[in-house]
């Protein structure tokens, strides 16, 4: 087969705060520290006021960014992607490589709506289990059927975003594990499912079996074992 793009590990500092300002001073420290390749930020931190300074730092110091979105629904995901797209279009003049601000973005991570953990059950951290409370929000992604419904609805918005900003995720290999070409939107946008528990690796695999190609982001909640998953299999 043809030559494969070598894998490169990027170390990003998590600075995402969905109700706060971007710590520009910390981004400058990342630029001078030589440890991190960039940072994970929220859409709120990439506000119209803050985005120009952030993108200027990225352009000057070759910093990489991950934008973490936390929509409450697929429709909200569309609105947040549109808002991010406007930020990237507005900063295009800062970059001279033709990719615009999108060229500094390694990834856009979209958290699917998830139920709140039951207050009667402890966190999975420390070896305890996480439960789903009776007041779960409508539209929360809790299993394969709801995950498929959500991804079918939100994926076109991700495709539209990537068509407008094809340089997002451009560092990634354009081949899948079988050596076949993948579309740009698979590399630039990924989804987190079951962030508060209830969807282990086995369940996520079932989602991918039905709806490839989709890039998923794993969290600690996805890695804990749950006997109740389909077939009673372990997902440690």
C-alpha positions as CSV (number, residue, x, y, z in Angstrom):
1,X,0.0,0.0,0.0
2,X,0.9,3.7,-0.1
3,X,2.9,5.5,2.5
4,X,1.0,6.2,5.7
5,X,1.1,9.5,7.6
6,X,3.0,8.8,10.8
7,X,1.1,9.3,14.0
8,X,2.0,12.3,16.1
9,X,0.9,12.7,19.7
10,X,-0.2,16.3,20.5
11,X,-0.4,17.4,24.2
12,X,-3.1,19.9,24.8
13,X,-3.7,21.8,28.0
14,X,-7.4,21.8,29.1
15,X,-8.4,25.4,29.7
16,X,-12.1,25.1,28.6
17,X,-14.4,27.0,30.8
18,X,-17.9,27.3,29.5
19,X,-18.8,30.3,31.7
20,X,-15.6,32.3,31.7
21,X,-13.0,34.2,29.7
22,X,-10.1,32.8,27.9
23,X,-6.9,33.0,30.1
24,X,-4.8,34.7,27.4
25,X,-1.8,34.8,29.9
26,X,-2.0,31.0,30.1
27,X,-1.9,30.7,26.4
28,X,1.2,32.9,26.3
29,X,2.7,30.6,28.9
30,X,2.0,27.6,26.8
31,X,3.6,29.3,23.8
32,X,6.8,29.9,25.8
33,X,6.8,26.7,27.9
34,X,7.6,24.2,25.2
35,X,5.5,21.4,26.9
36,X,2.1,21.8,25.4
37,X,1.2,22.0,21.7
38,X,-1.9,24.1,22.4
39,X,-5.0,24.2,24.5
40,X,-8.6,23.1,24.6
41,X,-11.1,26.1,24.8
42,X,-14.8,26.5,24.9
43,X,-16.9,28.5,22.5
44,X,-17.6,31.1,25.2
45,X,-13.8,31.7,25.5
46,X,-13.6,32.2,21.7
47,X,-16.0,35.2,21.9
48,X,-16.0,37.9,19.3
49,X,-13.9,40.1,21.6
50,X,-11.4,37.5,22.6
51,X,-11.0,35.5,19.4
52,X,-8.7,38.0,17.5
53,X,-6.1,37.9,20.3
54,X,-6.3,34.2,20.6
55,X,-5.9,33.6,16.9
56,X,-3.1,36.1,16.8
57,X,-1.2,34.1,19.4
58,X,-1.8,30.9,17.5
59,X,-0.6,32.4,14.3
60,X,2.6,33.9,15.9
61,X,3.5,30.8,18.0
62,X,2.0,27.9,16.0
63,X,-0.3,27.0,18.8
64,X,-3.0,24.4,18.2
65,X,-6.6,24.6,19.5
66,X,-9.4,22.2,20.3
67,X,-12.8,23.8,20.6
68,X,-15.1,22.0,23.0
69,X,-18.9,22.5,22.4
70,X,-21.5,21.5,25.0
71,X,-24.9,21.9,23.2
72,X,-28.2,21.0,24.8
73,X,-29.6,19.5,21.6
74,X,-28.7,18.9,18.0
75,X,-30.3,22.3,17.1
76,X,-28.1,24.0,19.6
77,X,-25.0,22.2,18.2
78,X,-25.9,23.7,14.8
79,X,-26.1,27.2,16.4
80,X,-22.7,26.7,18.1
81,X,-21.0,25.4,15.0
82,X,-22.4,28.4,13.1
83,X,-21.0,30.8,15.8
84,X,-17.6,29.1,15.7
85,X,-17.7,29.4,11.9
86,X,-18.2,33.1,12.1
87,X,-15.2,33.4,14.5
88,X,-13.0,31.6,12.0
89,X,-14.2,33.6,9.0
90,X,-13.5,36.8,11.0
91,X,-9.9,35.9,11.7
92,X,-9.0,34.7,8.2
93,X,-6.7,37.7,7.6
94,X,-4.4,36.7,10.4
95,X,-3.2,33.6,8.6
96,X,-1.1,33.5,5.4
97,X,-1.3,29.8,4.5
98,X,-4.7,29.9,2.9
99,X,-6.3,27.9,5.7
100,X,-7.4,30.8,7.7
101,X,-8.0,30.4,11.5
102,X,-9.3,26.9,10.8
103,X,-5.7,25.8,10.2
104,X,-4.9,26.2,13.9
105,X,-7.7,24.0,15.0
106,X,-6.9,20.3,15.5
107,X,-10.4,19.3,16.4
108,X,-13.9,20.4,17.4
109,X,-15.4,18.2,20.1
110,X,-19.2,18.1,20.5
111,X,-20.6,16.7,23.7
112,X,-24.0,15.0,23.1
113,X,-26.7,15.9,25.5
114,X,-26.5,13.5,28.5
115,X,-28.6,12.8,31.5
116,X,-27.6,14.2,34.9
117,X,-26.1,11.6,37.3
118,X,-28.6,10.5,40.0
119,X,-28.0,12.4,43.2
120,X,-28.5,9.2,45.1
121,X,-25.6,7.5,43.5
122,X,-21.9,8.3,43.8
123,X,-19.6,9.3,41.0
124,X,-17.8,6.5,39.1
125,X,-14.6,8.0,40.2
126,X,-12.9,6.0,42.9
127,X,-14.5,2.8,41.7
128,X,-18.1,3.6,42.3
129,X,-20.9,3.4,39.8
130,X,-22.8,6.2,38.1
131,X,-26.6,6.0,37.8
132,X,-29.1,7.8,35.8
133,X,-31.7,9.7,37.8
134,X,-35.4,9.8,37.2
135,X,-35.3,13.4,36.1
136,X,-33.3,12.7,32.9
137,X,-33.6,15.5,30.4
138,X,-35.7,14.8,27.2
139,X,-33.4,14.2,24.2
140,X,-30.5,12.9,26.3
141,X,-28.3,10.4,24.6
142,X,-28.4,7.2,26.8
143,X,-28.0,4.3,24.4
144,X,-27.7,3.1,20.9
145,X,-31.2,4.2,19.6
146,X,-30.9,7.8,21.0
147,X,-27.2,8.1,20.0
148,X,-28.1,7.1,16.4
149,X,-31.0,9.6,16.3
150,X,-28.8,12.3,17.6
151,X,-25.9,11.6,15.2
152,X,-28.1,11.4,12.2
153,X,-29.5,14.9,13.1
154,X,-26.2,16.6,14.0
155,X,-23.9,15.1,11.4
156,X,-25.1,17.3,8.5
157,X,-24.2,20.4,10.6
158,X,-20.7,19.0,11.1
159,X,-20.4,18.4,7.4
160,X,-21.5,21.9,6.6
161,X,-19.0,23.3,9.1
162,X,-16.1,21.3,7.6
163,X,-17.1,22.2,4.1
164,X,-16.6,25.8,5.1
165,X,-13.4,25.1,7.1
166,X,-11.7,22.1,5.5
167,X,-8.4,23.0,7.2
168,X,-9.8,22.1,10.7
169,X,-8.1,18.8,11.6
170,X,-5.9,19.0,8.5
171,X,-2.9,17.5,10.4
172,X,-4.7,14.2,10.7
173,X,-4.2,11.3,8.4
174,X,-6.7,11.1,5.5
175,X,-6.8,7.3,5.7
176,X,-8.7,5.1,8.0
177,X,-7.3,2.0,9.8
178,X,-7.9,0.0,6.6
179,X,-6.0,2.5,4.4
180,X,-9.1,3.8,2.7
181,X,-9.7,7.6,2.3
182,X,-11.9,9.4,4.8
183,X,-13.9,12.5,4.4
184,X,-12.7,15.8,6.0
185,X,-15.6,16.0,8.4
186,X,-14.6,12.7,10.0
187,X,-11.2,14.1,10.9
188,X,-12.2,17.6,12.0
189,X,-15.2,17.0,14.2
190,X,-15.8,14.3,16.8
191,X,-18.5,13.5,19.3
192,X,-18.6,12.5,23.0
193,X,-21.5,10.2,23.8
194,X,-22.7,9.2,27.3
195,X,-20.5,11.6,29.1
196,X,-22.3,11.0,32.5
197,X,-22.1,7.2,32.2
198,X,-24.4,4.6,30.7
199,X,-22.5,4.1,27.4
200,X,-19.4,1.9,27.6
201,X,-17.0,1.1,24.8
202,X,-19.2,-1.9,23.7
203,X,-22.2,0.4,23.3
204,X,-20.1,2.9,21.3
205,X,-18.9,0.1,19.1
206,X,-22.5,-0.8,18.4
207,X,-23.2,2.8,17.3
208,X,-20.2,2.8,14.9
209,X,-21.3,-0.5,13.5
210,X,-24.5,1.1,12.4
211,X,-23.3,4.6,11.5
212,X,-19.8,4.7,10.1
213,X,-17.7,6.7,9.5
214,X,-18.0,8.8,12.7
215,X,-15.2,9.9,15.0
216,X,-15.9,9.5,18.7
217,X,-14.1,11.0,21.7
218,X,-13.7,8.7,24.8
219,X,-14.0,9.9,28.3
220,X,-13.4,8.2,31.6
221,X,-17.1,7.6,31.9
222,X,-17.1,5.5,28.7
223,X,-14.4,3.2,30.0
224,X,-15.9,1.9,33.2
225,X,-17.5,-1.6,33.2
226,X,-21.2,-1.9,33.2
227,X,-22.8,-5.3,33.3
228,X,-26.2,-4.0,32.2
229,X,-24.9,-3.3,28.7
230,X,-26.3,-5.4,25.9
231,X,-25.3,-9.0,26.1
232,X,-23.9,-8.5,29.6
233,X,-20.4,-8.0,28.2
234,X,-17.6,-6.2,29.9
235,X,-16.3,-2.9,28.6
236,X,-13.3,-2.3,30.8
